Amino acid sequence: MIKLIDISNRNNAKEVLSIQIPSYEVEAKIIGYYEIPPLKDTVDTLQKCEETFFGYYENTELCGAISLKVVDDNIADIHRLIVHPNHFRKGIAQLLLNFVISNFVVKKVEVATGSKNTPAVKFYIKNGFEKTKEVTVNEQLSLTFFEKKL
């Protein structure tokens, strides 16, 4: 079941963080860079991020989440798409992405991921996203930006 997460609730923010850290640790290992900002998040920074969060739950367990900001009522900008490693390969990321695409009336969806994060890059391409640019952050990290017009 996918439902809205009230991130202003401290316990909810702790729960999101408990899946975010392990999820981004996997990405950090894949890309070979451990200084990615989501690994530095805290309950307080999550509560202040001004993103809308939705969670995928199996019974009462939060297994995955997606967060976004809607820009100018035209763009859904995905900031996080996270699945706890214990729940990889269950289709949860796909369900969360489909939820956003089918429930937000926008003209396009945007997202960015580490350029070396091959599983994420393949996931977005498979879902009809087109690469719009690649930005080098530093010697170890570059980001690839994608968009999908709806």
N, C-alpha and C positions, 0 to 999 in steps of 0.2 A: 504494500500500500504506500502511495506517495502522498505526503501531506506537508502543509506549510509548517515551518519551524519558526517559532518566536525566538529569534536570536537575542532579544533583549532580556530574556529569562536566563539567568546565570547558569542554571543546571542544563538548559538546552545548549548553551554555548560550550559548556564543558563536554557535553556529549558529542557535539560536532568536532571539537578539537581532538577528542579521543579517536576519531576515525581519520581526521585530516592529517595528523602527524604521521601515522604509519603509512598512509597512502602516498604522501609526498616524500617519505623516506625511500620508497620504492622508486619514485621518479628520480630522486637525487642520485640513487645508485645507478640507474640506467644512463643518466646524462653525465655522471661523473663530477657532479657539482653539488655541494651540500649547503651552500649559503642561499638557497632559494627562499624568498620572503615567507611563503606559507609555513615553513618549518620554524619560523621565529614568532609566529602568531601566539597570542595568549588569549585567555577568555576575554580580557578587556579589549584587545584589538579587534577580536571578532565582533564584539558587541558594538563597536564604534565604526564598523566597516561600511555601513549603510547599504548592504546588499540584502536581497530577499533570498531566503533559504528554503529549499524544499528537501525533505528527506525521504528515503526509501526505507521502509520498515518491514522486517519479517517478525510477525507478532509484535512485540514491543521493542525489539532490538533495531537500533539505527545501523543500517548496513552501508548506506551511501547517501550522498547529498550533492545538490547542485545549488550554486548561488549565482545571482545575476543582478544587474541594474538595467532598467529600461531607460534608454536615452531618447529624449525628444519624442516619446511615444512611437518611435519608428524602429528602434534597434534594441534587441535583447543582447546585452553584453554579458556573456558568461564569464564569471570570475573564478569559479571553482567547480570542478566535476570530480568528486572524490568517492572512492569505494574502499572500504577496509580490505586489506589483503586477504583476510579470511573469506571474503565474499567475491574475489576475482572470478571471472569466467562464468558468472551466473546471468549475465545480461543486464545487470543493474544500471551500468552507465548508459546503456542504450535506452532503457526505460525512462531514466531521468531526462536524457536529451529529448526523447520523443514527447515527454510531458511538457517541456518548455516549448517545443516547436508547435505542439497542438493547442496549448492553452494561452499563449500570448499572441495578441493580434499586433504583429509588427511586420515591417517590410524585410528585415534581415536579422540574422543572428550572427554575432561575432564572438570569437574565442581566440586565445593564444596559448601556446604550449612550448615547452623546451624543444628546440629544433632536433635535438638528439633523442627525444622521447618517441622513438619509432612506433610503439604501440598506440600512443595518443594521436600521432600524425596520421597513421593508417586509419584509425577510428574516424577521425573527422573527414578524411577524404572519402572513405566508404559511405559516409552519411551525406555526401553531396556538398561538402564545404570546399571552397576554392582558396588556395593560398593567395594572400594579398601582399604580404611582405615578410621579410626576415630582418630582424634587428639584432645586431651584436651588442650585448650588454657589457661584456668584458672578454678577456681571453678564453675563459672557460665556458661562457654561457651565451647562447643566442636564442632568441624567441622567434617562432613562426606564428604569424597571424593568419587567421582564416575567417571567411564569411560565407554565409549561405543566404541567398536571396529567397524570400518566400512569396 
